[in-house]
């Protein structure tokens, strides 16, 4: 399937891509595809050893690849700010793939800044990162921001009365909220780009049922056992899960404000295709409220 993935990607020569969570899983596979297409790819992650290893692996597979690693912890707004400051020595950024995430942590944890870990890492960290890189994106020709959501957005809701799960923390509720927030953000970013003339494509993608390390680092227990059993039957590899993300980031057919996922039964696996967007993700009033709350929580804005 890797060959078909690469065939879907037009040349990215001369373009610079930032991929979060790129030391493994979906992020690594997305970075690899972009590197094969000729892009300069900046892999980001929290673990320097894994980052250097990922760069080395891509270099072996793609001789002459223009890849590098930068430390970025999306659970720390200071780390996001430091990364963005280092990036501003560059002229522009063409692609931003907001991929990094954690899933269904069994116990409530918080980020460095006190946010519930899933909401803070999966959504707020990427909100701030996008805001801080917006000047570089706007200087690019045809820039794109891809937000990685999930099938879990379908059952998600934004609980404005308990965004941080302080009163009631349920692992999958928190995960669904965070991934719904990512999709809401992608659609709202496109609306604001259109209104302000930012000349930016913002869209979203999900990997379907991709076999990544999220389950091993997330819910654990019987659910992980069941997932490992079901994955070969209903899922696909991380490389195939990255296909909708790469499509959203590079394809001339990928539309602004659209959502892509696997086109097979239940959107679990298959070639990239338009994905179902639930009504709660299209709620523009809630999107504007979430945007405002995100600015207030993080002290960041797109102005």
ABEGO torsion letter per residue (X at the ends): XAAAAAAABBBABGBBBBBBGAABEAAAAAAAAAAAAGBBBBBBBABAAAAAAAAAAAAAABBGBBBBBBBBBAABAAAAAAAAAAAAABABBABBBBABBBBGBABBBBBAAGBBAAAAAAAAAAAAAAAAAAAAAAABBGBBBBBBBBAAAAABBBBAABAAGAABBBAAAAAAAAAAAAAAAAAAAAAAAAAAGAGBBBBBBBAEBBBBAAAAABAEEAAAAAAAAAAAAABBBAAAAAAAAAAAAABAABBBGBBBBBABBGGABEBBBBBBBBAAAABAAAAAAAAAAAAAAAGBBAX
